């Protein structure tokens, strides 16, 4: 994800803004996200006083990395919304209803990259289309490339961490409840986090 970029069907709209590490050229190839060693998480403010953390247990994704020119890389992620997990069954059930994600009608959340920048060192910035509840809006993620390694089973892996913030109301997630002391039960601002391990596809 640290060297994500535009979709295959688009003309490049971004250029690399910092020198590219020549060692990254060896990473060029197609990768599959390994959900067993990856996390897609979020944090929401609850009742104005504490944070509730959650994530999704089921998702798939592919990366096509161009280590010589990050702007020529691509990424896709598809998340199963029914797999939401905040550690509380009642809350998870509520999040699946019409008040929030309406998972029967909208079973997936998707991300498709549109452009990327190399910021220098191991830092990158990716922009893409995030679709929730049938609404598609741009999302920018700040990323750190964590490195590459071959695991004991011979898999060539790359790893990344990403952070972003969204206003959930921009995707139609507007349910809330007023507090007697002022404020609302659930924050509009949501912090997103990605910790991704991806395996290079073999011929």
C-alpha atoms as one frame of an Amber mdcrd trajectory, in Angstrom:
protein
   0.000   0.000   0.000   2.994   2.253   0.487   3.385   2.276  -3.306  -0.228
   2.273  -4.404  -1.402   4.402  -7.283  -4.052   4.902  -9.952  -6.447   2.347
 -11.387  -5.468   0.450 -14.525  -8.176   2.153 -16.603  -7.038   5.678 -15.808
  -4.356   7.957 -17.116  -1.792   8.855 -14.485  -2.865  11.942 -12.572   0.007
  12.164 -10.102   3.745  12.148 -10.279   6.289  10.953  -7.800   7.292  13.979
  -5.742  10.368  12.530  -4.051  13.283  10.350  -5.148  12.370   6.665  -5.320
  14.516   4.167  -3.436  16.128   2.002  -6.160  15.747  -1.076  -3.917  11.964
  -0.815  -4.378  12.274  -1.744  -8.053  12.697  -5.395  -7.023   9.241  -5.299
  -5.397   7.423  -4.630  -8.653   4.678  -7.214  -9.137   1.176  -8.259  -8.165
   0.303  -9.022  -4.536  -2.660 -10.414  -2.601  -3.534  -8.975   0.820  -3.249
 -11.637   3.524  -6.251 -11.076   5.849  -4.844 -13.461   8.480  -1.956 -11.041
   9.057  -3.675  -7.741   8.254  -6.161  -5.478  10.016  -8.631  -2.838   8.864
  -9.732  -0.892  11.913 -11.511   2.235  13.077 -11.954   4.358  16.189 -15.074
   6.383  17.065 -15.634   8.733  19.990 -18.460   7.455  22.229 -20.579   9.671
  24.510 -17.953  12.423  24.129 -15.717  10.779  26.744 -14.139   7.578  25.420
 -13.056   5.775  22.271 -14.622   2.631  20.820 -12.343   0.574  18.599 -13.461
  -1.894  15.980 -12.521  -3.565  12.756 -13.561  -5.958  10.022 -12.725  -9.651
  10.086 -13.330 -10.431   6.399 -11.814  -8.574   3.459  -9.879  -9.167   0.253
  -7.541  -7.012  -1.759  -4.911  -6.887  -4.458  -1.922  -4.661  -5.070  -0.024
  -4.079  -8.271   3.181  -2.398  -7.212   5.589  -0.538  -9.444   8.630   0.047
  -7.299  10.341   2.224  -9.906   7.355   4.554 -10.345   4.841   4.481  -7.465
   2.275   6.469  -9.446   1.867   3.516 -11.816   0.766   1.146  -9.036  -2.823
   0.137  -8.186  -4.793  -1.178  -5.233  -8.243  -2.576  -4.491  -9.835  -3.568
  -1.178 -13.281  -5.150  -0.630 -14.630  -5.408   2.927 -17.494  -7.657   4.092
 -19.607  -5.335   6.241 -21.284  -8.149   8.182 -17.834  -8.988   9.568 -17.731
  -5.830  11.702 -16.387  -6.522  15.196 -16.189  -4.046  18.076 -16.018  -6.678
  20.804 -19.690  -6.245  21.746 -22.345  -8.390  20.020 -25.239  -5.986  20.719
 -23.323  -3.017  19.332 -22.198  -5.006  16.285 -25.796  -5.995  15.631 -26.884
  -2.357  15.812 -24.142  -1.327  13.389 -25.473  -3.833  10.829 -28.990  -2.329
  10.897 -30.608   0.505   8.941 -29.331   2.982  11.557 -25.792   2.449  10.259
 -24.415   0.125   7.568 -27.611  -1.591   6.280 -25.533  -4.663   5.539 -28.338
  -6.631   3.866 -28.686  -3.910   1.244 -25.031  -2.874   1.093 -22.923  -5.954
   1.951 -19.561  -4.482   0.929 -17.367  -1.443   1.445 -14.817  -0.881  -1.322
 -11.694   1.157  -1.959 -10.131   1.752  -5.395  -6.948   3.768  -5.671  -6.791
   6.733  -8.054  -3.397   8.337  -7.414  -0.340   8.180  -5.171   2.629  10.266
  -4.121   6.036   9.302  -2.773   6.779  11.771   0.028  10.326  10.671   0.722
  11.850   7.882   2.779   9.215   5.256   3.546   6.305   7.712   3.502   3.598
   7.761   0.838   0.186   9.265   0.341  -2.602   7.472  -1.526  -5.918   8.826
  -2.717  -8.785   6.646  -3.856 -12.528   6.153  -4.066 -14.153   4.828  -0.888
 -17.692   3.476  -1.333 -20.024   2.973   1.654 -23.831   2.647   1.442 -23.594
   3.155  -2.313 -21.946   6.574  -1.874 -18.478   7.073  -3.347 -16.199   9.834
  -2.102 -12.433  10.424  -2.186 -10.282   9.222   0.681  -6.636  10.114   1.308
  -4.481   7.789   3.390  -1.020   8.540   4.786   1.118   5.418   4.556   4.377
   4.042   5.825   6.118   1.253   3.943   7.287  -1.238   6.587   9.548  -3.340
   4.392   9.700  -6.633   2.535  10.713 -10.157   3.573  10.452 -13.814   2.603
   8.574 -15.803   5.246   9.463 -19.391   6.351   7.035 -20.782   3.754   8.747
 -19.024   0.871   6.159 -16.257   0.467   7.511 -12.868  -0.563   5.743 -10.285
   1.598   5.462  -6.518   1.772   3.996  -4.590   4.691   2.436  -1.169   5.232
   0.670   0.925   7.851  -1.928   3.531   6.973  -3.955   6.203   8.760  -6.857
   8.406   7.676  -9.863  10.283   9.027 -13.358  10.595   7.605 -16.615  12.314
   8.509 -19.085   9.417   8.445 -21.954  11.775   7.613 -20.396  12.343   4.178
 -21.226   8.710   3.391 -24.774   8.926   4.736 -23.976   7.540   8.197 -25.932
  10.113  10.184 -27.633   8.202  13.025 -27.008   9.674  16.462 -28.560  10.350
  19.862 -28.340  13.518  21.934 -26.806  13.411  25.404 -28.485  15.096  28.395
 -25.207  16.814  29.187 -24.815  18.102  25.632 -23.140  16.621  22.607 -23.988
  13.372  20.861 -23.500   9.658  21.438 -21.314   8.876  18.414 -18.719  11.168
  16.848 -18.994  12.153  13.209 -15.215  11.999  12.831 -13.880   8.449  12.510
 -10.212   7.474  12.555  -9.226   4.661  10.205  -6.161   2.433  10.478  -4.661
  -0.163   8.148  -1.970  -2.711   8.918  -1.408  -4.693   5.745   0.690  -7.725
   4.852   0.531  -8.757   1.188   1.997 -11.775  -0.598   3.466 -11.653  -4.081
   1.553 -13.767  -6.587   3.551 -16.473  -8.302   3.262 -17.274 -12.001
